[in-house]
Amino acid sequence: MLSKKTKYGIKALTYLAKQETGVPVSIATISEMENISLKFLESILLTLRKSGLLGSKKGKAGGYYLLKDPKDVKMTMVMRVLEGPIAMVSCVSLNYYEKCADCPDETACAVHHLMIRVRDSNLKIYGETSLADLISY
């Protein structure tokens, strides 16, 4: 299940992608327009800023803005920044692999094989979907 952090992060990024390029949008505006708790949104936007997706400006006319063109922001990056590993189990993760303690042989594990297919399907969809695609809906 998608966490609220990731859901709200995608909503915030989508909102920012619809705004004028490079013009900061206040946290309060994003919070109000996307119906996201201000405190929770602050944490999410800070994570996105630290990842290099967002820039910020302090002061009265400050706020957050996208650092990249929306077509260059793939959902694989967003998901990994906000959600962590894309794989549902660590034994099939491409970036966070760990052997399952309860599985003596991954090659014979039905769950392992199913989760590889799920991971690959998710990666395909996330990799083919950009922020620009989301704002076109």
C-alpha positions in Angstrom: 0.0 0.0 0.0 1.2 3.5 -0.9 2.1 5.5 2.2 0.4 8.9 2.8 3.9 10.5 2.7 4.4 9.3 -0.9 0.8 10.0 -1.9 1.0 13.6 -0.6 4.5 14.0 -2.0 3.3 13.1 -5.5 0.3 15.5 -5.1 2.6 18.3 -4.0 5.0 17.7 -6.9 2.1 17.6 -9.3 0.8 20.9 -8.0 4.3 22.5 -8.3 4.7 21.1 -11.8 1.6 23.0 -12.8 3.0 26.3 -11.6 5.2 28.8 -13.3 8.8 27.5 -13.7 11.1 28.6 -11.0 8.5 30.6 -9.1 8.4 29.6 -5.4 5.0 28.5 -4.0 4.4 28.7 -0.3 3.9 25.6 1.8 0.7 27.1 3.1 -0.7 27.4 -0.5 0.3 23.8 -1.4 -1.2 22.6 1.9 -4.5 24.4 1.3 -4.8 23.5 -2.4 -4.0 19.8 -2.0 -5.6 19.4 1.4 -2.4 18.2 3.1 -1.5 18.8 6.8 1.0 21.7 6.9 3.3 20.0 9.4 3.3 16.8 7.4 3.9 18.6 4.1 6.9 20.5 5.6 8.6 17.2 6.3 7.8 15.8 2.8 9.0 18.9 1.0 12.2 19.0 3.0 12.9 15.3 2.0 12.2 16.2 -1.7 14.5 19.3 -1.4 17.3 17.2 0.1 17.0 14.7 -2.8 17.5 17.4 -5.4 14.0 17.5 -6.8 13.0 20.8 -5.3 14.6 24.1 -4.6 13.4 26.6 -2.0 13.6 30.3 -1.3 13.2 31.9 2.2 11.3 35.0 3.0 8.0 36.6 2.3 7.9 35.6 -1.4 9.5 32.2 -0.6 8.5 28.7 -1.0 9.3 25.6 -3.0 9.8 25.1 -6.8 10.8 22.3 -9.1 14.5 22.1 -10.0 13.9 19.8 -12.9 11.7 19.8 -15.9 8.6 17.7 -15.1 9.3 15.4 -18.1 12.7 14.6 -16.4 11.2 13.6 -13.1 10.4 9.9 -13.3 8.3 8.2 -10.7 11.0 5.7 -10.0 13.0 8.5 -8.4 10.0 9.9 -6.5 9.1 6.5 -5.2 12.6 5.7 -4.0 13.0 9.1 -2.3 9.7 9.0 -0.5 8.8 5.3 -0.2 12.2 3.6 -0.2 12.7 0.3 -2.0 10.3 -0.4 -4.9 10.4 -4.1 -4.3 7.9 -5.5 -1.8 10.4 -7.9 -0.3 14.1 -7.4 0.2 15.2 -10.5 -1.6 14.2 -9.1 -4.9 15.3 -5.5 -4.4 17.7 -4.1 -6.9 19.1 -1.4 -4.6 18.4 -2.8 -1.1 18.8 -6.5 -1.4 18.8 -8.7 1.7 18.4 -12.5 1.8 15.2 -13.6 3.5 16.1 -15.3 6.8 13.3 -17.9 6.4 14.1 -18.9 2.8 16.9 -21.5 2.3 16.7 -21.3 -1.6 15.5 -18.2 -3.4 15.6 -20.1 -6.8 12.9 -22.5 -5.5 10.8 -19.9 -3.7 7.4 -19.1 -5.3 7.1 -15.8 -3.4 10.5 -14.7 -4.7 9.5 -15.4 -8.3 6.2 -13.7 -7.9 7.7 -10.6 -6.3 10.3 -10.3 -9.1 7.4 -10.0 -11.6 5.6 -7.5 -9.4 8.9 -5.5 -9.0 9.6 -5.5 -12.7 6.0 -4.4 -13.6 6.2 -1.6 -11.1 9.6 -0.5 -12.3 8.3 -0.4 -15.9 5.3 1.8 -15.0 7.3 4.1 -12.7 10.1 4.4 -15.2 7.7 5.2 -18.1 5.8 7.8 -16.1 7.1 11.3 -15.5 5.7 14.2 -13.5 4.7 15.7 -16.9 2.5 12.7 -17.6 0.8 13.2 -14.2 -0.1 16.8 -14.8 -1.7 15.9 -18.2 -4.5 14.0 -16.5 
